[in-house]
Amino acid sequence: MYAVIRTGGKQYRVAAGQQLRIEKLVADVGAEISLGEVLMVSGEGDAARIGTPTVAGATVTATVVEHGLGEKIRIFKMRRRKHYKKSQGHRQAYTEIRITGINA
């Protein structure tokens, strides 16, 4: 069984037991969270249920594993012959979760 969820402006295909990194959520490590924006649910043998835009009554439960920062991205801007250079870095915050169940 798998589901397609939306969180942090992105869509993810998830299954029970899967571990993935999503945009940062406000939750403690070890906390149980419920992701309610389920766009599609598909079972083992039955047809897929596609929501308009979400599937009514479907939720995905997950456990927060850790919080962290991603790889550093370097931003460099330069105007040639104008004596202008600007360098900047960014590390995106993430929350790593483990999917514990899909409730259709």
C-alpha positions in Angstrom: 0.0 0.0 0.0 1.3 3.5 -0.9 0.1 7.0 -0.8 0.9 10.4 -2.3 1.1 13.2 0.2 1.7 17.0 0.0 3.8 18.7 2.6 6.0 21.8 2.4 4.9 22.6 -1.1 6.1 19.3 -2.5 4.6 15.9 -3.2 6.0 12.6 -2.0 5.1 8.9 -2.8 5.3 7.1 0.6 4.9 3.6 1.9 4.9 2.1 5.4 8.4 1.8 6.8 9.9 4.4 4.5 12.1 7.1 5.8 12.4 10.5 4.0 13.4 14.1 4.4 10.8 16.8 4.1 10.7 20.5 4.8 11.1 21.4 8.5 8.1 20.7 10.7 7.6 22.0 14.3 7.6 18.7 16.2 9.9 17.1 18.8 12.1 14.2 17.9 10.2 10.9 18.6 6.8 12.6 18.3 4.0 11.0 16.3 2.6 13.3 13.6 -0.3 13.0 11.2 -0.1 14.2 7.6 -3.6 15.0 6.4 -3.1 16.2 2.9 -3.3 12.8 1.1 -3.7 13.2 -2.6 -3.9 9.5 -3.6 -4.1 6.1 -1.9 -3.5 2.8 -3.6 -3.9 -0.6 -1.9 -2.5 -4.0 -2.7 -5.1 -5.2 -5.2 -7.8 -2.6 -5.3 -7.9 0.4 -7.6 -6.3 3.7 -6.6 -8.4 6.4 -4.9 -7.6 9.8 -6.2 -8.7 12.9 -4.3 -10.2 16.1 -5.6 -7.8 17.6 -4.3 -7.4 15.3 -1.2 -8.9 11.9 -0.3 -11.6 12.4 2.3 -10.8 10.7 5.6 -7.3 9.5 4.6 -4.3 10.2 6.8 -0.6 9.2 7.0 1.0 8.8 10.3 4.8 9.2 10.8 7.4 9.5 13.6 9.9 12.3 13.6 13.5 10.8 13.5 15.6 13.9 13.4 16.0 17.6 12.5 19.0 18.9 10.6 20.5 21.1 7.9 21.1 20.0 4.3 24.1 20.5 2.1 25.5 24.0 1.7 24.6 25.7 -1.5 26.9 28.4 -2.7 25.4 31.5 -4.4 27.9 33.8 -6.3 26.9 36.9 -8.2 29.3 39.0 -10.2 29.2 41.8 -12.7 32.2 41.8 -15.0 34.3 44.9 -15.2 32.2 46.6 -12.5 34.1 45.6 -9.4 31.1 43.9 -7.9 31.2 40.4 -6.3 28.8 38.9 -3.8 29.1 35.5 -2.2 26.4 33.8 -0.1 25.7 30.4 1.3 22.5 28.6 2.3 21.6 25.4 4.2 18.0 24.3 4.0 16.5 23.0 7.3 14.8 19.6 7.1 12.9 17.1 9.2 13.5 13.4 8.7 10.4 11.2 9.3 9.6 7.5 9.2 6.2 6.5 7.9 4.4 4.2 10.4 1.0 3.8 8.7 -1.4 4.7 6.0 -5.0 5.0 7.0 -7.4 5.0 4.0 
